[in-house]
Each structure stands twice: as structure tokens, then as C-alpha cells.
Amino acid sequence: QSFDLFGKDIVAVHLKDFTVVDNQLQIAPIGKGIMDFKSILKIIKTESPFLHIITEETKEEELDSAMLYLKDIQKNI
């Protein structure tokens, strides 16, 4: 785990989602793939709650739904 190794030196994280198609990783909109964002956000909340989160490879038209998805998880952890 990065937080175990680098702890408070981490200033930002990139979040992106993915699926697996024909044994290949395919980028997916956040919340539409298989990434375990609940576990990631729980670690961020515990270890560094004011950390910057960058939604890597999130297209503009997907940004609102991605933010709603992440905020919903965050309020339930």
C-alpha cells in the first residue's frame, strides 16, 4: 500500500476505473467499472482526509456522474 510506504508525503491521488475485456484492461467511466473505490476512499478518509483527488481520464460528459458516485460512497463510509 502506498500509504504504508509514503504516508503524509502523498499530496494527491489519481482515480480511474476500468473493466476487463478479452483479458485486457479497458478504461471505464468512474463507477462503471470494477475498481473498489469504497476501500480507496476509506483509506484516504482515515490517512489523509484533505488529500487532492484527480479523476484521471474522466471525460467532461462523465464528470457529474463520477462526482456524484464518489460523493455517495464518501458519505457512507
Solvent accessible surface area in square Angstrom, and as a share of the most:
residue,aa,sasa,rsa
1,Q,142,0.63
2,S,64,0.41
3,F,27,0.11
4,D,120,0.62
5,L,137,0.68
6,F,118,0.49
7,G,23,0.22
8,K,158,0.67
9,D,120,0.62
10,I,30,0.15
11,V,112,0.64
12,A,36,0.28
13,V,29,0.16
14,H,112,0.50
15,L,6,0.03
16,K,73,0.31
17,D,2,0.01
18,F,47,0.19
19,T,40,0.23
20,V,78,0.45
21,V,74,0.43
22,D,131,0.68
23,N,142,0.73
24,Q,113,0.50
25,L,126,0.63
26,Q,81,0.36
27,I,90,0.46
28,A,13,0.10
29,P,46,0.29
30,I,6,0.03
31,G,25,0.24
32,K,139,0.59
33,G,24,0.23
34,I,111,0.56
35,M,63,0.28
36,D,79,0.41
37,F,3,0.01
38,K,109,0.46
39,S,52,0.34
40,I,50,0.25
41,L,4,0.02
42,K,104,0.44
43,I,53,0.27
44,I,9,0.05
45,K,88,0.37
46,T,102,0.59
47,E,72,0.32
48,S,20,0.13
49,P,79,0.50
50,F,191,0.80
51,L,19,0.10
52,H,130,0.58
53,I,69,0.35
54,I,83,0.42
55,T,27,0.16
56,E,58,0.26
57,E,99,0.45
58,T,27,0.15
59,K,124,0.52
60,E,155,0.69
61,E,137,0.62
62,E,37,0.16
63,L,73,0.36
64,D,111,0.58
65,S,61,0.39
66,A,1,0.00
67,M,61,0.27
68,L,126,0.63
69,Y,80,0.30
70,L,13,0.07
71,K,133,0.56
72,D,70,0.36
73,I,25,0.13
74,Q,69,0.31
75,K,151,0.64
76,N,104,0.53
77,I,44,0.22
